[in-house]
Amino acid sequence: MPLPKIGSKPPAFTLPNQDGKKISLADYAGKNVLIWFYPRAFGGG
């Protein structure tokens, strides 16, 4: 998948939060959202 262009709408996705609850980007429609993650930063593998 190519990187989105600045200012374009992001693709729809769902990810687990720190408690394992699934959160969808659509849950925050119309709001400013900052997405921050560390892939495997603390996973040890």
GROMACS elastic network, one bead per residue, 0.5 to 0.9 nm:
[ bonds ]
;  ai    aj funct       b0    kb
    1     4     6  0.87794   500
    4     7     6  0.84040   500
    4     8     6  0.65394   500
    4     9     6  0.79089   500
    4    10     6  0.68903   500
    4    11     6  0.84696   500
    5     8     6  0.55145   500
    5     9     6  0.85098   500
    6     9     6  0.86843   500
    7    10     6  0.88731   500
   10    13     6  0.87014   500
   10    25     6  0.87845   500
   11    25     6  0.86657   500
   12    24     6  0.75166   500
   12    25     6  0.62516   500
   12    26     6  0.69548   500
   13    23     6  0.85092   500
   13    24     6  0.58176   500
   13    25     6  0.59835   500
   13    26     6  0.79904   500
   14    22     6  0.63127   500
   14    23     6  0.54276   500
   14    25     6  0.64470   500
   14    26     6  0.85604   500
   15    20     6  0.86932   500
   15    21     6  0.81690   500
   15    22     6  0.54623   500
   15    23     6  0.55007   500
   15    24     6  0.65475   500
   15    25     6  0.85997   500
   16    19     6  0.73992   500
   16    21     6  0.52030   500
   16    23     6  0.59441   500
   16    24     6  0.87255   500
   17    20     6  0.51971   500
   17    21     6  0.54880   500
   17    22     6  0.63122   500
   17    23     6  0.65830   500
   18    21     6  0.75038   500
   19    22     6  0.88124   500
   23    26     6  0.85084   500
   23    27     6  0.70974   500
   24    27     6  0.53953   500
   24    28     6  0.76948   500
   25    28     6  0.56797   500
   25    29     6  0.69995   500
   25    33     6  0.85310   500
   26    29     6  0.51253   500
   26    30     6  0.89088   500
   28    31     6  0.55580   500
   28    32     6  0.77625   500
   28    33     6  0.73081   500
   29    32     6  0.83362   500
   37    41     6  0.88087   500
   38    41     6  0.51950   500
   38    42     6  0.80005   500
   39    42     6  0.81936   500
   39    43     6  0.82614   500
   40    44     6  0.69297   500
   40    45     6  0.67629   500
   41    44     6  0.74524   500
   41    45     6  0.87873   500
   42    45     6  0.83534   500
